[in-house]
């Protein structure tokens, strides 16, 4: 049985380096299987997050050969030669492959919840509206899109931009036909949608293949532009003293 070598990051917030491990290659084996093999046979204290091993929980996010992926979806036979596994770069390292993603949950608290008209609990929706909103509900919060976003990853933009995960969270609400609350002010100011330059890198790493840029971020940018830079609305606001 041939072996595959995994160079796995070992360390914490103070620093660390990769350590090589030889793992027997079994057909169908994924990177998460290899991490479990390392824990069972070499280093039982190797830290990583995982839960379902079925690409549904979003827990096992990591960078595999420099590309953000779910470890449970990355087959070992996809890679040639050695495989390097590191924690997500955009978030502080806690230990080994485990990062502190609590920033995302703090941001989530700033997004106003769904607000139907007159507090109605039941309403009728057309199928196209259902399908448009349903795409955004597929998000498993793996935060791979947050990790690959250059604003958060390379420019320390946590204070100015929510990130793509929360653009689709807001889009799921803003594009819902029965929601009555406007979040354009939030998008323009606190959420910082203007910092996204639509490179679509977030779409490329999404395991659910959500069209984050085309179906969420661009429509939201259009709403902000209509609200704040449409000349007709500008005149109306001036006449109304707003």
Buried (B, 14 or more C-beta within 10 A) or exposed (E): EEEBEBBBBBBEEEEBEBBEBBBEEBEEBBBBBBBBBBBEEEBEEBBBBBEEBEBBBBBBBBBBBEEBBBBBBBEBEEBEEEBBBBBBBBBEBBBBBBBEBEBBEEBEEEBEEEEBEEEEEEEEEEEEBEEBBEBBEEBBBBBBBBBBBBBBBEEEBBEBBBBBBBBBBBBBBBBBEBBEEEBBEBBBEBBBBBBBEEEEBBBBBBBBEBBBBEBBBBBBBEBBEEBEEEEEEEEEEEEEEE
